[in-house]
């Protein structure tokens, strides 16, 4: 009962204080930080993706998996430690890089799947203390550096998978089974006491980052074991965060502090609980000598901004080499991100999603923040519009001022505002080489009109199954397929009504196109579009097939657009566009979009 009451209090206080409503007090620093560093470094770093001349046996190239992939023996694997230049290795350098890059926390692989601890552990003998002279304790060195430079420390601990322990989880156990009792022996004699060490000897730990990517019911670890681990953390460090890859989702256990998305998976919808994407600059986590597909600084910044615009965090990985150095391709991009954050960081740190997340502005992403007695809406302009006009659809209030974030004088840009539409006049020159940020400032959180289809940069409205009005959960949006040659659409085989809402700021005649695929021989589908007291009708025509990829027999549906004529929008205002798809007999149409311009 007492517990329930406490939970009630926590829920109340968290919704009243924080607008990201499901962030508990413990995780507040985390959602404020938004950007962190992941460090994959361990014995595998010495292999650089190769073992005895052979490349890692898996195209996913996760260099930290070499022990398992290339079937290396437990002792033999440690020969890699001979390649480490211990005099050069200084974890403080990583912390300094994180700081320079604008990151607020670092998470080190204290023990990865290979089971080797990067600290001086008293549990077993598969850890750095036993293999360095003088003894090195990278967890301690990193913890000290974090404290010195004011960053939070997170520790990655592979709890489920452990390849070195006689009874740890190793996927070959799918063939050569172990018993639950044996697994519990591993758990009780390694996981629990090692976790106790980490939570006792290294000062304040910001988070323990677990790594199990399937549900516990599908593997040997039990919910009881996971809860035992979580209670130990709560007991020893009540402020330490625990991620969902512990093996318990936030839905299953609301006491989990944040959700971890898949590797390199970015957010796709706004959430009220804290979440994070772990990401790499190229592909591998541990250093891999042939890693080559480096994402650009702009791409990485967009990933960070995208996540913050949906209430998420972004943790970007470094895989230092066995001499501690960070590959230039990584550090260079991170430092550039840091420079961007120095100027633009106000739109990231402590910022969160704005309610227009569904309006799909095609020029970029929006974050927001209540600060210094004002409500700021940060417009991240990915593509500086050629006509220098930035269309902001959905906010009913007129901004008090609009300025470029880097402008210390906050010189206001000129703008027009009518109804829920603001058109901002941008300077001719893009003020930031990566992603410029425009701030629209309001005295308080402004009113919005939800589900208004945003006006595009080229002044049209794109009405799709994704930005429909109201709840259309029953419509199944088919994702693009055949490498995107078949576009996103909905299949309609019974008479259906679809509606959208747009705001017309410049009245006049607008032309209307519709794109669909229709495979019926005769015309069994009729379309009727009603808006602004006008009606346009169209009887669908067979669109036939097309070839997705030449010379590969890839015959796919042809999605084709048809002009339906013009509609007169006599005055500024909100219009509902109503599309009636009438199906006769067994007709069917695959609807893609309507374009109004
Ligand atoms: C995966 C991999 C692992 C990597 C991690 C990072 O779970 O097994 O090697 O550490 O993702 O998110």
Boltz pocket constraint, residues with backbone or C-beta under 6 A from the ligand:
constraints:
  - pocket:
      binder: B
      contacts: [[A, 40], [A, 62], [A, 64], [A, 65], [A, 211], [A, 213], [A, 263], [A, 278], [A, 285]]
      max_distance: 6.0
